[in-house]
Amino acid sequence: MEKNNGILAKLRQVETVTWVVVALTCATFLLLVVAMLIPPRGQIHPSVLQGAAIITANVALIIFAQAVASGKTATFKHGNTTAVVGGIPKDEQDED
């Protein structure tokens, strides 16, 4: 019986995280659309772009945290920098 409760708790947690990610992504798109519609039309203020970038970064961090919590390997790459949490990437495993 405890195993079923644990599985249900995990499913509820995944659903909550999924809905949060979907809601934040929709909020980002809505923010950009509204910024295009208000005067002056067709121009997006840099602060709106910065806000959209911050929301998108938070979504990426939520997905990253969820992947790490579920025991998967998560990797961030930017230029020559790579950050790996949870294991060794497959391309580096082949070199050993």
C-alpha positions as a printed NumPy array, in Angstrom:
array([[  0.   ,   0.   ,   0.   ],
       [  2.859,   2.389,   0.751],
       [  4.324,   1.808,  -2.701],
       [  1.085,   2.975,  -4.326],
       [  1.035,   6.112,  -2.18 ],
       [  4.623,   6.867,  -3.181],
       [  3.822,   6.445,  -6.876],
       [  0.747,   8.665,  -6.597],
       [  2.759,  11.313,  -4.76 ],
       [  5.38 ,  11.273,  -7.522],
       [  2.706,  11.568, -10.218],
       [  1.132,  14.512,  -8.421],
       [  4.538,  16.17 ,  -8.114],
       [  5.292,  15.685, -11.813],
       [  1.893,  17.049, -12.779],
       [  2.413,  20.12 , -10.587],
       [  5.848,  20.819, -12.034],
       [  4.52 ,  20.31 , -15.559],
       [  1.674,  22.756, -15.005],
       [  4.04 ,  25.327, -13.527],
       [  6.341,  25.044, -16.552],
       [  3.409,  25.333, -18.971],
       [  1.96 ,  28.314, -17.08 ],
       [  5.281,  30.178, -17.001],
       [  5.9  ,  29.502, -20.691],
       [  2.426,  30.789, -21.589],
       [  3.001,  33.847, -19.391],
       [  6.203,  34.583, -21.291],
       [  4.47 ,  34.438, -24.67 ],
       [  1.543,  36.485, -23.377],
       [  3.963,  39.106, -22.041],
       [  5.613,  39.433, -25.445],
       [  2.284,  39.559, -27.322],
       [  0.863,  42.218, -25.021],
       [  4.064,  44.238, -25.333],
       [  3.651,  44.2  , -29.119],
       [  0.026,  45.39 , -28.931],
       [  0.317,  48.323, -26.54 ],
       [  1.489,  51.706, -27.879],
       [  3.936,  52.202, -29.468],
       [  2.827,  49.175, -31.466],
       [  5.444,  46.85 , -32.86 ],
       [  8.119,  47.896, -30.373],
       [  9.074,  45.824, -27.364],
       [ 10.78 ,  47.675, -24.543],
       [ 14.083,  46.095, -23.408],
       [ 12.702,  45.626, -19.885],
       [  9.952,  43.377, -21.318],
       [ 12.562,  41.283, -23.106],
       [ 14.562,  41.065, -19.897],
       [ 11.466,  39.943, -17.993],
       [ 10.72 ,  37.281, -20.608],
       [ 14.328,  36.065, -20.398],
       [ 14.136,  35.815, -16.606],
       [ 10.909,  33.804, -16.758],
       [ 12.408,  31.5  , -19.396],
       [ 15.558,  31.02 , -17.294],
       [ 13.394,  30.066, -14.312],
       [ 11.581,  27.489, -16.448],
       [ 14.949,  26.028, -17.482],
       [ 16.026,  25.83 , -13.835],
       [ 12.767,  24.091, -12.862],
       [ 13.264,  21.507, -15.616],
       [ 16.923,  21.117, -14.584],
       [ 16.002,  20.58 , -10.922],
       [ 13.31 ,  18.066, -11.85 ],
       [ 15.739,  16.093, -14.016],
       [ 18.333,  15.974, -11.242],
       [ 15.697,  14.996,  -8.656],
       [ 14.575,  12.091, -10.839],
       [ 18.159,  10.803, -11.097],
       [ 18.87 ,  11.827, -14.668],
       [ 21.958,  13.567, -15.977],
       [ 21.451,  17.247, -16.78 ],
       [ 23.881,  19.26 , -18.906],
       [ 24.186,  22.988, -19.581],
       [ 26.404,  24.09 , -22.475],
       [ 27.456,  27.611, -23.381],
       [ 30.35 ,  28.166, -25.733],
       [ 33.312,  26.152, -24.443],
       [ 31.787,  25.74 , -20.969],
       [ 29.839,  22.621, -20.016],
       [ 28.205,  21.961, -16.65 ],
       [ 27.067,  18.39 , -15.938],
       [ 25.09 ,  17.31 , -12.88 ],
       [ 24.249,  13.692, -12.172],
       [ 26.844,  11.78 , -14.154],
       [ 29.373,  11.769, -16.96 ],
       [ 28.173,  12.653, -20.478],
       [ 28.177,   9.785, -22.985],
       [ 30.755,  11.414, -25.262],
       [ 33.259,  11.631, -22.38 ],
       [ 32.557,   8.033, -21.275],
       [ 33.728,   6.734, -24.647],
       [ 37.129,   8.417, -24.277],
       [ 37.995,   6.434, -21.093]])
